[in-house]
């Protein structure tokens, strides 16, 4: 398993979600994507997207003005 970091802190919605989707497209089953975002829209968009897929949201946290997510690639 590998982990890829995606820094989308200066990007406005919907770019953090699009960057997550791009990363998921290039990793293998079971790999993790760690997404960092500063747009508040990511707080709702990322979990909503993951809920519609076979991917798994492992971690979701909000510290100061940044949002952190860890998503495991599913089938």
PQR file with spaces between the fields and no chain letter, atoms N, CA, C, O and H, PARSE charges and radii, in Angstrom:
ATOM       1  N    UNK     1       0.841   -1.181    0.000 -0.4000 1.5000
ATOM       2  CA   UNK     1       0.000    0.000    0.000 -0.0000 2.0000
ATOM       3  C    UNK     1       0.887    1.244    0.000  0.5500 1.7000
ATOM       4  O    UNK     1       1.915    1.297    0.675 -0.5500 1.4000
ATOM       5  N    UNK     2       0.467    2.226   -0.762 -0.4000 1.5000
ATOM       6  CA   UNK     2       1.189    3.493   -0.742 -0.0000 2.0000
ATOM       7  C    UNK     2       0.211    4.615   -0.426  0.5500 1.7000
ATOM       8  O    UNK     2      -1.004    4.448   -0.526 -0.5500 1.4000
ATOM       9  H    UNK     2      -0.368    2.183   -1.310  0.4000 1.0000
ATOM      10  N    UNK     3       0.759    5.754   -0.045 -0.4000 1.5000
ATOM      11  CA   UNK     3      -0.051    6.929    0.261 -0.0000 2.0000
ATOM      12  C    UNK     3       0.434    8.078   -0.608  0.5500 1.7000
ATOM      13  O    UNK     3       1.633    8.341   -0.704 -0.5500 1.4000
ATOM      14  H    UNK     3       1.746    5.890    0.037  0.4000 1.0000
ATOM      15  N    UNK     4      -0.507    8.753   -1.233 -0.4000 1.5000
ATOM      16  CA   UNK     4      -0.196    9.910   -2.068 -0.0000 2.0000
ATOM      17  C    UNK     4      -0.772   11.150   -1.402  0.5500 1.7000
ATOM      18  O    UNK     4      -1.918   11.141   -0.952 -0.5500 1.4000
ATOM      19  H    UNK     4      -1.481    8.540   -1.155  0.4000 1.0000
ATOM      20  N    UNK     5       0.012   12.209   -1.339 -0.4000 1.5000
ATOM      21  CA   UNK     5      -0.443   13.483   -0.790 -0.0000 2.0000
ATOM      22  C    UNK     5      -0.897   14.388   -1.917  0.5500 1.7000
ATOM      23  O    UNK     5      -0.193   14.565   -2.911 -0.5500 1.4000
ATOM      24  H    UNK     5       0.942   12.217   -1.705  0.4000 1.0000
ATOM      25  N    UNK     6      -2.085   14.963   -1.751 -0.4000 1.5000
ATOM      26  CA   UNK     6      -2.627   15.921   -2.718 -0.0000 2.0000
ATOM      27  C    UNK     6      -2.862   17.224   -1.966  0.5500 1.7000
ATOM      28  O    UNK     6      -3.667   17.279   -1.036 -0.5500 1.4000
ATOM      29  H    UNK     6      -2.657   14.819   -0.943  0.4000 1.0000
ATOM      30  N    UNK     7      -2.160   18.263   -2.372 -0.4000 1.5000
ATOM      31  CA   UNK     7      -2.282   19.570   -1.734 -0.0000 2.0000
ATOM      32  C    UNK     7      -3.169   20.455   -2.600  0.5500 1.7000
ATOM      33  O    UNK     7      -2.757   20.924   -3.661 -0.5500 1.4000
ATOM      34  H    UNK     7      -1.506   18.219   -3.127  0.4000 1.0000
ATOM      35  N    UNK     8      -4.389   20.674   -2.131 -0.4000 1.5000
ATOM      36  CA   UNK     8      -5.340   21.521   -2.863 -0.0000 2.0000
ATOM      37  C    UNK     8      -5.734   22.721   -2.011  0.5500 1.7000
ATOM      38  O    UNK     8      -6.855   23.218   -2.113 -0.5500 1.4000
ATOM      39  H    UNK     8      -4.724   20.294   -1.269  0.4000 1.0000
ATOM      40  N    UNK     9      -4.816   23.183   -1.174 -0.4000 1.5000
ATOM      41  CA   UNK     9      -5.140   24.244   -0.216 -0.0000 2.0000
ATOM      42  C    UNK     9      -5.477   25.583   -0.839  0.5500 1.7000
ATOM      43  O    UNK     9      -6.255   26.334   -0.251 -0.5500 1.4000
ATOM      44  H    UNK     9      -3.905   22.779   -1.092  0.4000 1.0000
ATOM      45  N    UNK    10      -4.945   25.915   -1.974 -0.4000 1.5000
ATOM      46  CA   UNK    10      -5.243   27.233   -2.549 -0.0000 2.0000
ATOM      47  C    UNK    10      -6.314   27.151   -3.632  0.5500 1.7000
ATOM      48  O    UNK    10      -6.613   28.153   -4.281 -0.5500 1.4000
ATOM      49  H    UNK    10      -4.313   25.305   -2.452  0.4000 1.0000
ATOM      50  N    UNK    11      -6.881   25.997   -3.828 -0.4000 1.5000
ATOM      51  CA   UNK    11      -7.852   25.787   -4.907 -0.0000 2.0000
ATOM      52  C    UNK    11      -9.279   25.941   -4.408  0.5500 1.7000
ATOM      53  O    UNK    11      -9.625   25.507   -3.309 -0.5500 1.4000
ATOM      54  H    UNK    11      -6.638   25.183   -3.300  0.4000 1.0000
ATOM      55  N    UNK    12     -10.096   26.569   -5.243 -0.4000 1.5000
ATOM      56  CA   UNK    12     -11.508   26.769   -4.926 -0.0000 2.0000
ATOM      57  C    UNK    12     -12.314   25.580   -5.414  0.5500 1.7000
ATOM      58  O    UNK    12     -11.899   24.849   -6.313 -0.5500 1.4000
ATOM      59  H    UNK    12      -9.814   26.922   -6.135  0.4000 1.0000
ATOM      60  N    UNK    13     -13.459   25.405   -4.811 -0.4000 1.5000
ATOM      61  CA   UNK    13     -14.395   24.348   -5.188 -0.0000 2.0000
ATOM      62  C    UNK    13     -14.740   24.492   -6.678  0.5500 1.7000
ATOM      63  O    UNK    13     -15.005   25.609   -7.121 -0.5500 1.4000
ATOM      64  H    UNK    13     -13.797   25.999   -4.081  0.4000 1.0000
ATOM      65  N    UNK    14     -14.749   23.438   -7.446 -0.4000 1.5000
ATOM      66  CA   UNK    14     -14.693   22.018   -7.126 -0.0000 2.0000
ATOM      67  C    UNK    14     -13.309   21.386   -7.317  0.5500 1.7000
ATOM      68  O    UNK    14     -13.197   20.161   -7.383 -0.5500 1.4000
ATOM      69  H    UNK    14     -14.534   22.530   -7.086  0.4000 1.0000
ATOM      70  N    UNK    15     -12.272   22.194   -7.403 -0.4000 1.5000
ATOM      71  CA   UNK    15     -10.937   21.667   -7.709 -0.0000 2.0000
ATOM      72  C    UNK    15     -10.402   20.653   -6.692  0.5500 1.7000
ATOM      73  O    UNK    15      -9.790   19.673   -7.118 -0.5500 1.4000
ATOM      74  H    UNK    15     -12.363   23.188   -7.349  0.4000 1.0000
ATOM      75  N    UNK    16     -10.591   20.822   -5.380 -0.4000 1.5000
ATOM      76  CA   UNK    16     -10.094   19.791   -4.469 -0.0000 2.0000
ATOM      77  C    UNK    16     -10.693   18.411   -4.767  0.5500 1.7000
ATOM      78  O    UNK    16      -9.986   17.404   -4.728 -0.5500 1.4000
ATOM      79  H    UNK    16     -11.088   21.618   -5.035  0.4000 1.0000
ATOM      80  N    UNK    17     -11.982   18.367   -5.061 -0.4000 1.5000
ATOM      81  CA   UNK    17     -12.619   17.094   -5.387 -0.0000 2.0000
ATOM      82  C    UNK    17     -12.090   16.542   -6.708  0.5500 1.7000
ATOM      83  O    UNK    17     -11.873   15.336   -6.829 -0.5500 1.4000
ATOM      84  H    UNK    17     -12.557   19.184   -5.092  0.4000 1.0000
ATOM      85  N    UNK    18     -11.883   17.392   -7.678 -0.4000 1.5000
ATOM      86  CA   UNK    18     -11.342   16.932   -8.962 -0.0000 2.0000
ATOM      87  C    UNK    18      -9.922   16.397   -8.795  0.5500 1.7000
ATOM      88  O    UNK    18      -9.562   15.398   -9.419 -0.5500 1.4000
ATOM      89  H    UNK    18     -12.059   18.372   -7.579  0.4000 1.0000
ATOM      90  N    UNK    19      -9.121   17.044   -7.969 -0.4000 1.5000
ATOM      91  CA   UNK    19      -7.758   16.562   -7.708 -0.0000 2.0000
ATOM      92  C    UNK    19      -7.792   15.193   -7.014  0.5500 1.7000
ATOM      93  O    UNK    19      -6.966   14.326   -7.301 -0.5500 1.4000
ATOM      94  H    UNK    19      -9.413   17.855   -7.462  0.4000 1.0000
ATOM      95  N    UNK    20      -8.749   15.008   -6.103 -0.4000 1.5000
ATOM      96  CA   UNK    20      -8.912   13.709   -5.456 -0.0000 2.0000
ATOM      97  C    UNK    20      -9.266   12.649   -6.486  0.5500 1.7000
ATOM      98  O    UNK    20      -8.692   11.561   -6.476 -0.5500 1.4000
ATOM      99  H    UNK    20      -9.420   15.712   -5.870  0.4000 1.0000
ATOM     100  N    UNK    21     -10.202   12.953   -7.370 -0.4000 1.5000
ATOM     101  CA   UNK    21     -10.606   12.000   -8.405 -0.0000 2.0000
ATOM     102  C    UNK    21      -9.434   11.643   -9.319  0.5500 1.7000
ATOM     103  O    UNK    21      -9.273   10.480   -9.691 -0.5500 1.4000
ATOM     104  H    UNK    21     -10.668   13.838   -7.377  0.4000 1.0000
ATOM     105  N    UNK    22      -8.619   12.626   -9.683 -0.4000 1.5000
ATOM     106  CA   UNK    22      -7.451   12.362  -10.525 -0.0000 2.0000
ATOM     107  C    UNK    22      -6.475   11.428   -9.815  0.5500 1.7000
ATOM     108  O    UNK    22      -5.937   10.505  -10.427 -0.5500 1.4000
ATOM     109  H    UNK    22      -8.750   13.570   -9.381  0.4000 1.0000
ATOM     110  N    UNK    23      -6.249   11.666   -8.539 -0.4000 1.5000
ATOM     111  CA   UNK    23      -5.327   10.821   -7.782 -0.0000 2.0000
ATOM     112  C    UNK    23      -5.872    9.399   -7.664  0.5500 1.7000
ATOM     113  O    UNK    23      -5.117    8.435   -7.787 -0.5500 1.4000
ATOM     114  H    UNK    23      -6.685   12.416   -8.042  0.4000 1.0000
ATOM     115  N    UNK    24      -7.168    9.265   -7.429 -0.4000 1.5000
ATOM     116  CA   UNK    24      -7.769    7.935   -7.321 -0.0000 2.0000
ATOM     117  C    UNK    24      -7.644    7.155   -8.632  0.5500 1.7000
ATOM     118  O    UNK    24      -7.569    5.927   -8.625 -0.5500 1.4000
ATOM     119  H    UNK    24      -7.781   10.049   -7.329  0.4000 1.0000
ATOM     120  N    UNK    25      -7.624    7.871   -9.747 -0.4000 1.5000
ATOM     121  CA   UNK    25      -7.537    7.220  -11.052 -0.0000 2.0000
ATOM     122  C    UNK    25      -6.166    6.599  -11.308  0.5500 1.7000
ATOM     123  O    UNK    25      -6.044    5.716  -12.157 -0.5500 1.4000
ATOM     124  H    UNK    25      -7.685    8.869   -9.753  0.4000 1.0000
ATOM     125  N    UNK    26      -5.133    7.041  -10.593 -0.4000 1.5000
ATOM     126  CA   UNK    26      -3.780    6.552  -10.887 -0.0000 2.0000
ATOM     127  C    UNK    26      -3.205    5.636   -9.811  0.5500 1.7000
ATOM     128  O    UNK    26      -2.109    5.100   -9.980 -0.5500 1.4000
ATOM     129  H    UNK    26      -5.232    7.758   -9.903  0.4000 1.0000
ATOM     130  N    UNK    27      -3.935    5.448   -8.699 -0.4000 1.5000
ATOM     131  CA   UNK    27      -3.421    4.574   -7.646 -0.0000 2.0000
ATOM     132  C    UNK    27      -4.066    3.196   -7.736  0.5500 1.7000
ATOM     133  O    UNK    27      -5.031    2.995   -8.473 -0.5500 1.4000
ATOM     134  H    UNK    27      -4.825    5.884   -8.562  0.4000 1.0000
ATOM     135  N    UNK    28      -3.525    2.264   -6.985 -0.4000 1.5000
ATOM     136  CA   UNK    28      -4.016    0.883   -6.978 -0.0000 2.0000
ATOM     137  C    UNK    28      -5.002    0.664   -5.839  0.5500 1.7000
ATOM     138  O    UNK    28      -5.076    1.453   -4.896 -0.5500 1.4000
ATOM     139  H    UNK    28      -2.741    2.427   -6.386  0.4000 1.0000
ATOM     140  N    UNK    29      -5.744   -0.405   -5.946 -0.4000 1.5000
ATOM     141  CA   UNK    29      -6.700   -0.809   -4.921 -0.0000 2.0000
ATOM     142  C    UNK    29      -6.009   -0.868   -3.556  0.5500 1.7000
ATOM     143  O    UNK    29      -4.948   -1.477   -3.417 -0.5500 1.4000
ATOM     144  H    UNK    29      -5.684   -1.046   -6.711  0.4000 1.0000
ATOM     145  N    UNK    30      -6.612   -0.237   -2.557 -0.4000 1.5000
ATOM     146  CA   UNK    30      -6.052   -0.232   -1.214 -0.0000 2.0000
ATOM     147  C    UNK    30      -5.098    0.907   -0.922  0.5500 1.7000
ATOM     148  O    UNK    30      -4.767    1.143    0.240 -0.5500 1.4000
ATOM     149  H    UNK    30      -7.474    0.258   -2.670  0.4000 1.0000
ATOM     150  N    UNK    31      -4.646    1.624   -1.946 -0.4000 1.5000
ATOM     151  CA   UNK    31      -3.775    2.781   -1.727 -0.0000 2.0000
ATOM     152  C    UNK    31      -4.585    3.914   -1.103  0.5500 1.7000
ATOM     153  O    UNK    31      -5.810    3.957   -1.214 -0.5500 1.4000
ATOM     154  H    UNK    31      -4.915    1.433   -2.890  0.4000 1.0000
ATOM     155  N    UNK    32      -3.878    4.824   -0.449 -0.4000 1.5000
ATOM     156  CA   UNK    32      -4.540    5.938    0.220 -0.0000 2.0000
ATOM     157  C    UNK    32      -4.140    7.275   -0.382  0.5500 1.7000
ATOM     158  O    UNK    32      -2.993    7.484   -0.778 -0.5500 1.4000
ATOM     159  H    UNK    32      -2.882    4.789   -0.359  0.4000 1.0000
ATOM     160  N    UNK    33      -5.102    8.162   -0.438 -0.4000 1.5000
ATOM     161  CA   UNK    33      -4.882    9.542   -0.872 -0.0000 2.0000
ATOM     162  C    UNK    33      -5.101   10.421    0.348  0.5500 1.7000
ATOM     163  O    UNK    33      -6.145   10.332    0.995 -0.5500 1.4000
ATOM     164  H    UNK    33      -6.034    7.993   -0.116  0.4000 1.0000
ATOM     165  N    UNK    34      -4.133   11.269    0.670 -0.4000 1.5000
ATOM     166  CA   UNK    34      -4.301   12.251    1.741 -0.0000 2.0000
ATOM     167  C    UNK    34      -4.493   13.609    1.076  0.5500 1.7000
ATOM     168  O    UNK    34      -3.578   14.141    0.447 -0.5500 1.4000
ATOM     169  H    UNK    34      -3.285   11.342    0.144  0.4000 1.0000
ATOM     170  N    UNK    35      -5.679   14.155    1.221 -0.4000 1.5000
ATOM     171  CA   UNK    35      -6.049   15.426    0.597 -0.0000 2.0000
ATOM     172  C    UNK    35      -6.062   16.524    1.638  0.5500 1.7000
ATOM     173  O    UNK    35      -6.631   16.372    2.719 -0.5500 1.4000
ATOM     174  H    UNK    35      -6.423   13.723    1.731  0.4000 1.0000
ATOM     175  N    UNK    36      -5.423   17.639    1.294 -0.4000 1.5000
ATOM     176  CA   UNK    36      -5.453   18.841    2.126 -0.0000 2.0000
ATOM     177  C    UNK    36      -6.134   19.929    1.316  0.5500 1.7000
ATOM     178  O    UNK    36      -5.758   20.186    0.172 -0.5500 1.4000
ATOM     179  H    UNK    36      -4.961   17.762    0.416  0.4000 1.0000
ATOM     180  N    UNK    37      -7.134   20.568    1.907 -0.4000 1.5000
ATOM     181  CA   UNK    37      -7.879   21.611    1.200 -0.0000 2.0000
ATOM     182  C    UNK    37      -8.147   22.782    2.136  0.5500 1.7000
ATOM     183  O    UNK    37      -8.164   22.630    3.358 -0.5500 1.4000
ATOM     184  H    UNK    37      -7.439   20.359    2.837  0.4000 1.0000
ATOM     185  N    UNK    38      -8.355   23.943    1.546 -0.4000 1.5000
ATOM     186  CA   UNK    38      -8.699   25.119    2.342 -0.0000 2.0000
ATOM     187  C    UNK    38     -10.096   25.630    2.004  0.5500 1.7000
ATOM     188  O    UNK    38     -10.618   26.495    2.708 -0.5500 1.4000
ATOM     189  H    UNK    38      -8.342   24.067    0.554  0.4000 1.0000
ATOM     190  N    UNK    39     -10.705   25.120    0.954 -0.4000 1.5000
ATOM     191  CA   UNK    39     -12.060   25.518    0.577 -0.0000 2.0000
ATOM     192  C    UNK    39     -13.070   24.729    1.416  0.5500 1.7000
ATOM     193  O    UNK    39     -13.051   23.498    1.421 -0.5500 1.4000
ATOM     194  H    UNK    39     -10.282   24.418    0.382  0.4000 1.0000
ATOM     195  N    UNK    40     -13.936   25.430    2.112 -0.4000 1.5000
ATOM     196  CA   UNK    40     -14.911   24.793    3.006 -0.0000 2.0000
ATOM     197  C    UNK    40     -15.843   23.835    2.271  0.5500 1.7000
ATOM     198  O    UNK    40     -16.400   22.929    2.891 -0.5500 1.4000
ATOM     199  H    UNK    40     -13.952   26.430    2.108  0.4000 1.0000
ATOM     200  N    UNK    41     -16.020   24.012    0.988 -0.4000 1.5000
ATOM     201  CA   UNK    41     -16.876   23.119    0.218 -0.0000 2.0000
ATOM     202  C    UNK    41     -16.378   21.684    0.216  0.5500 1.7000
ATOM     203  O    UNK    41     -17.166   20.751    0.062 -0.5500 1.4000
ATOM     204  H    UNK    41     -15.568   24.748    0.485  0.4000 1.0000
ATOM     205  N    UNK    42     -15.079   21.504    0.386 -0.4000 1.5000
ATOM     206  CA   UNK    42     -14.507   20.156    0.412 -0.0000 2.0000
ATOM     207  C    UNK    42     -15.039   19.361    1.602  0.5500 1.7000
ATOM     208  O    UNK    42     -15.130   18.135    1.533 -0.5500 1.4000
ATOM     209  H    UNK    42     -14.438   22.262    0.511  0.4000 1.0000
ATOM     210  N    UNK    43     -15.388   20.040    2.687 -0.4000 1.5000
ATOM     211  CA   UNK    43     -15.862   19.369    3.901 -0.0000 2.0000
ATOM     212  C    UNK    43     -17.115   18.542    3.627  0.5500 1.7000
ATOM     213  O    UNK    43     -17.304   17.481    4.222 -0.5500 1.4000
ATOM     214  H    UNK    43     -15.313   21.036    2.743  0.4000 1.0000
ATOM     215  N    UNK    44     -17.970   19.029    2.727 -0.4000 1.5000
ATOM     216  CA   UNK    44     -19.185   18.277    2.368 -0.0000 2.0000
ATOM     217  C    UNK    44     -18.998   17.485    1.080  0.5500 1.7000
ATOM     218  O    UNK    44     -19.543   16.390    0.943 -0.5500 1.4000
ATOM     219  H    UNK    44     -17.816   19.891    2.244  0.4000 1.0000
ATOM     220  N    UNK    45     -18.229   18.030    0.127 -0.4000 1.5000
ATOM     221  CA   UNK    45     -18.089   17.390   -1.185 -0.0000 2.0000
ATOM     222  C    UNK    45     -17.344   16.056   -1.137  0.5500 1.7000
ATOM     223  O    UNK    45     -17.771   15.089   -1.768 -0.5500 1.4000
ATOM     224  H    UNK    45     -17.786   18.920    0.237  0.4000 1.0000
ATOM     225  N    UNK    46     -16.250   15.996   -0.405 -0.4000 1.5000
ATOM     226  CA   UNK    46     -15.443   14.774   -0.375 -0.0000 2.0000
ATOM     227  C    UNK    46     -16.222   13.609    0.243  0.5500 1.7000
ATOM     228  O    UNK    46     -16.294   12.545   -0.371 -0.5500 1.4000
ATOM     229  H    UNK    46     -15.903   16.781    0.107  0.4000 1.0000
ATOM     230  N    UNK    47     -16.809   13.772    1.439 -0.4000 1.5000
ATOM     231  CA   UNK    47     -17.590   12.652    1.991 -0.0000 2.0000
ATOM     232  C    UNK    47     -18.784   12.261    1.115  0.5500 1.7000
ATOM     233  O    UNK    47     -19.108   11.078    1.006 -0.5500 1.4000
ATOM     234  H    UNK    47     -16.750   14.636    1.938  0.4000 1.0000
ATOM     235  N    UNK    48     -19.435   13.238    0.498 -0.4000 1.5000
ATOM     236  CA   UNK    48     -20.580   12.932   -0.373 -0.0000 2.0000
ATOM     237  C    UNK    48     -20.129   12.115   -1.579  0.5500 1.7000
ATOM     238  O    UNK    48     -20.800   11.157   -1.964 -0.5500 1.4000
ATOM     239  H    UNK    48     -19.172   14.199    0.587  0.4000 1.0000
ATOM     240  N    UNK    49     -18.999   12.486   -2.179 -0.4000 1.5000
ATOM     241  CA   UNK    49     -18.466   11.739   -3.310 -0.0000 2.0000
ATOM     242  C    UNK    49     -18.108   10.316   -2.901  0.5500 1.7000
ATOM     243  O    UNK    49     -18.486    9.355   -3.572 -0.5500 1.4000
ATOM     244  H    UNK    49     -18.455   13.265   -1.867  0.4000 1.0000
ATOM     245  N    UNK    50     -17.376   10.187   -1.796 -0.4000 1.5000
ATOM     246  CA   UNK    50     -16.930    8.861   -1.348 -0.0000 2.0000
ATOM     247  C    UNK    50     -18.129    7.961   -1.051  0.5500 1.7000
ATOM     248  O    UNK    50     -18.086    6.763   -1.327 -0.5500 1.4000
ATOM     249  H    UNK    50     -17.069   10.968   -1.252  0.4000 1.0000
ATOM     250  N    UNK    51     -19.199    8.531   -0.489 -0.4000 1.5000
ATOM     251  CA   UNK    51     -20.394    7.745   -0.168 -0.0000 2.0000
ATOM     252  C    UNK    51     -21.051    7.148   -1.410  0.5500 1.7000
ATOM     253  O    UNK    51     -21.771    6.154   -1.317 -0.5500 1.4000
ATOM     254  H    UNK    51     -19.234    9.504   -0.265  0.4000 1.0000
ATOM     255  N    UNK    52     -20.805    7.748   -2.565 -0.4000 1.5000
ATOM     256  CA   UNK    52     -21.399    7.272   -3.825 -0.0000 2.0000
ATOM     257  C    UNK    52     -20.500    6.280   -4.564  0.5500 1.7000
ATOM     258  O    UNK    52     -20.841    5.813   -5.651 -0.5500 1.4000
ATOM     259  H    UNK    52     -20.220    8.556   -2.641  0.4000 1.0000
ATOM     260  N    UNK    53     -19.353    5.964   -3.967 -0.4000 1.5000
ATOM     261  CA   UNK    53     -18.369    5.106   -4.634 -0.0000 2.0000
ATOM     262  C    UNK    53     -18.033    3.909   -3.753  0.5500 1.7000
ATOM     263  O    UNK    53     -18.592    3.738   -2.669 -0.5500 1.4000
ATOM     264  H    UNK    53     -19.076    6.343   -3.084  0.4000 1.0000
ATOM     265  N    UNK    54     -17.110    3.086   -4.239 -0.4000 1.5000
ATOM     266  CA   UNK    54     -16.602    1.959   -3.448 -0.0000 2.0000
ATOM     267  C    UNK    54     -15.361    2.344   -2.647  0.5500 1.7000
ATOM     268  O    UNK    54     -14.762    1.496   -1.985 -0.5500 1.4000
ATOM     269  H    UNK    54     -16.656    3.224   -5.119  0.4000 1.0000
ATOM     270  N    UNK    55     -14.970    3.625   -2.704 -0.4000 1.5000
ATOM     271  CA   UNK    55     -13.827    4.096   -1.926 -0.0000 2.0000
ATOM     272  C    UNK    55     -14.255    4.242   -0.462  0.5500 1.7000
ATOM     273  O    UNK    55     -15.444    4.198   -0.145 -0.5500 1.4000
ATOM     274  H    UNK    55     -15.456    4.314   -3.241  0.4000 1.0000
ATOM     275  N    UNK    56     -13.267    4.417    0.426 -0.4000 1.5000
ATOM     276  CA   UNK    56     -13.573    4.502    1.853 -0.0000 2.0000
ATOM     277  C    UNK    56     -12.915    5.730    2.455  0.5500 1.7000
ATOM     278  O    UNK    56     -11.716    5.950    2.283 -0.5500 1.4000
ATOM     279  H    UNK    56     -12.301    4.452    0.169  0.4000 1.0000
ATOM     280  N    UNK    57     -13.700    6.527    3.160 -0.4000 1.5000
ATOM     281  CA   UNK    57     -13.181    7.689    3.878 -0.0000 2.0000
ATOM     282  C    UNK    57     -12.638    7.199    5.213  0.5500 1.7000
ATOM     283  O    UNK    57     -13.397    6.787    6.090 -0.5500 1.4000
ATOM     284  H    UNK    57     -14.674    6.349    3.301  0.4000 1.0000
ATOM     285  N    UNK    58     -11.323    7.248    5.359 -0.4000 1.5000
ATOM     286  CA   UNK    58     -10.665    6.738    6.559 -0.0000 2.0000
ATOM     287  C    UNK    58     -10.555    7.819    7.627  0.5500 1.7000
ATOM     288  O    UNK    58     -10.678    7.549    8.822 -0.5500 1.4000
ATOM     289  H    UNK    58     -10.706    7.583    4.647  0.4000 1.0000
ATOM     290  N    UNK    59     -10.323    9.040    7.176 -0.4000 1.5000
ATOM     291  CA   UNK    59     -10.114   10.131    8.132 -0.0000 2.0000
ATOM     292  C    UNK    59     -10.666   11.421    7.564  0.5500 1.7000
ATOM     293  O    UNK    59     -10.593   11.670    6.361 -0.5500 1.4000
ATOM     294  H    UNK    59     -10.224    9.259    6.206  0.4000 1.0000
ATOM     295  N    UNK    60     -11.217   12.235    8.443 -0.4000 1.5000
ATOM     296  CA   UNK    60     -11.742   13.553    8.071 -0.0000 2.0000
ATOM     297  C    UNK    60     -11.502   14.458    9.263  0.5500 1.7000
ATOM     298  O    UNK    60     -12.002   14.191   10.356 -0.5500 1.4000
ATOM     299  H    UNK    60     -11.276   12.033    9.420  0.4000 1.0000
ATOM     300  N    UNK    61     -10.736   15.531    9.065 -0.4000 1.5000
ATOM     301  CA   UNK    61     -10.489   16.446   10.173 -0.0000 2.0000
ATOM     302  C    UNK    61     -10.404   17.882    9.669  0.5500 1.7000
ATOM     303  O    UNK    61     -10.117   18.144    8.501 -0.5500 1.4000
ATOM     304  H    UNK    61     -10.329   15.747    8.177  0.4000 1.0000
ATOM     305  N    UNK    62     -10.664   18.792   10.589 -0.4000 1.5000
ATOM     306  CA   UNK    62     -10.673   20.225   10.280 -0.0000 2.0000
ATOM     307  C    UNK    62      -9.817   20.903   11.341  0.5500 1.7000
ATOM     308  O    UNK    62     -10.152   20.894   12.525 -0.5500 1.4000
ATOM     309  H    UNK    62     -10.898   18.578   11.537  0.4000 1.0000
ATOM     310  N    UNK    63      -8.724   21.482   10.910 -0.4000 1.5000
ATOM     311  CA   UNK    63      -7.821   22.171   11.824 -0.0000 2.0000
ATOM     312  C    UNK    63      -7.602   23.581   11.302  0.5500 1.7000
ATOM     313  O    UNK    63      -7.070   23.783   10.210 -0.5500 1.4000
ATOM     314  H    UNK    63      -8.451   21.490    9.948  0.4000 1.0000
ATOM     315  N    UNK    64      -8.019   24.545   12.098 -0.4000 1.5000
ATOM     316  CA   UNK    64      -7.917   25.951   11.721 -0.0000 2.0000
ATOM     317  C    UNK    64      -8.679   26.169   10.414  0.5500 1.7000
ATOM     318  O    UNK    64      -9.880   25.907   10.358 -0.5500 1.4000
ATOM     319  H    UNK    64      -8.450   24.381   12.985  0.4000 1.0000
ATOM     320  N    UNK    65      -8.016   26.635    9.380 -0.4000 1.5000
ATOM     321  CA   UNK    65      -8.675   26.885    8.094 -0.0000 2.0000
ATOM     322  C    UNK    65      -8.380   25.799    7.072  0.5500 1.7000
ATOM     323  O    UNK    65      -8.544   26.025    5.873 -0.5500 1.4000
ATOM     324  H    UNK    65      -7.040   26.847    9.426  0.4000 1.0000
ATOM     325  N    UNK    66      -7.950   24.630    7.519 -0.4000 1.5000
ATOM     326  CA   UNK    66      -7.626   23.550    6.586 -0.0000 2.0000
ATOM     327  C    UNK    66      -8.444   22.305    6.881  0.5500 1.7000
ATOM     328  O    UNK    66      -8.804   22.016    8.022 -0.5500 1.4000
ATOM     329  H    UNK    66      -7.817   24.446    8.493  0.4000 1.0000
ATOM     330  N    UNK    67      -8.723   21.580    5.808 -0.4000 1.5000
ATOM     331  CA   UNK    67      -9.513   20.358    5.877 -0.0000 2.0000
ATOM     332  C    UNK    67      -8.634   19.206    5.391  0.5500 1.7000
ATOM     333  O    UNK    67      -7.953   19.318    4.372 -0.5500 1.4000
ATOM     334  H    UNK    67      -8.430   21.815    4.880  0.4000 1.0000
ATOM     335  N    UNK    68      -8.659   18.110    6.127 -0.4000 1.5000
ATOM     336  CA   UNK    68      -7.820   16.954    5.815 -0.0000 2.0000
ATOM     337  C    UNK    68      -8.697   15.722    5.635  0.5500 1.7000
ATOM     338  O    UNK    68      -9.626   15.477    6.404 -0.5500 1.4000
ATOM     339  H    UNK    68      -9.212   18.020    6.955  0.4000 1.0000
ATOM     340  N    UNK    69      -8.379   14.963    4.608 -0.4000 1.5000
ATOM     341  CA   UNK    69      -9.116   13.739    4.334 -0.0000 2.0000
ATOM     342  C    UNK    69      -8.120   12.648    3.954  0.5500 1.7000
ATOM     343  O    UNK    69      -7.109   12.919    3.306 -0.5500 1.4000
ATOM     344  H    UNK    69      -7.624   15.162    3.983  0.4000 1.0000
ATOM     345  N    UNK    70      -8.414   11.413    4.361 -0.4000 1.5000
ATOM     346  CA   UNK    70      -7.665   10.270    3.884 -0.0000 2.0000
ATOM     347  C    UNK    70      -8.699    9.333    3.275  0.5500 1.7000
ATOM     348  O    UNK    70      -9.642    8.903    3.939 -0.5500 1.4000
ATOM     349  H    UNK    70      -9.236   11.193    4.887  0.4000 1.0000
ATOM     350  N    UNK    71      -8.500    9.027    1.994 -0.4000 1.5000
ATOM     351  CA   UNK    71      -9.426    8.191    1.248 -0.0000 2.0000
ATOM     352  C    UNK    71      -8.689    6.961    0.744  0.5500 1.7000
ATOM     353  O    UNK    71      -7.626    7.071    0.132 -0.5500 1.4000
ATOM     354  H    UNK    71      -7.735    9.377    1.454  0.4000 1.0000
ATOM     355  N    UNK    72      -9.256    5.795    1.004 -0.4000 1.5000
ATOM     356  CA   UNK    72      -8.678    4.547    0.515 -0.0000 2.0000
ATOM     357  C    UNK    72      -9.387    4.161   -0.779  0.5500 1.7000
ATOM     358  O    UNK    72     -10.616    4.158   -0.852 -0.5500 1.4000
ATOM     359  H    UNK    72     -10.119    5.706    1.501  0.4000 1.0000
ATOM     360  N    UNK    73      -8.592    3.834   -1.799 -0.4000 1.5000
ATOM     361  CA   UNK    73      -9.182    3.454   -3.081 -0.0000 2.0000
ATOM     362  C    UNK    73      -9.865    2.096   -2.978  0.5500 1.7000
ATOM     363  O    UNK    73      -9.283    1.117   -2.513 -0.5500 1.4000
ATOM     364  H    UNK    73      -7.594    3.837   -1.740  0.4000 1.0000
ATOM     365  N    UNK    74     -11.113    2.068   -3.425 -0.4000 1.5000
ATOM     366  CA   UNK    74     -11.875    0.831   -3.489 -0.0000 2.0000
ATOM     367  C    UNK    74     -11.940    0.339   -4.918  0.5500 1.7000
ATOM     368  O    UNK    74     -11.198    0.808   -5.780 -0.5500 1.4000
ATOM     369  H    UNK    74     -11.586    2.864   -3.803  0.4000 1.0000
ATOM     370  N    UNK    75     -12.828   -0.606   -5.167 -0.4000 1.5000
ATOM     371  CA   UNK    75     -12.949   -1.219   -6.494 -0.0000 2.0000
ATOM     372  C    UNK    75     -13.548   -0.281   -7.510  0.5500 1.7000
ATOM     373  O    UNK    75     -13.714   -0.653   -8.672 -0.5500 1.4000
ATOM     374  H    UNK    75     -13.431   -0.987   -4.466  0.4000 1.0000
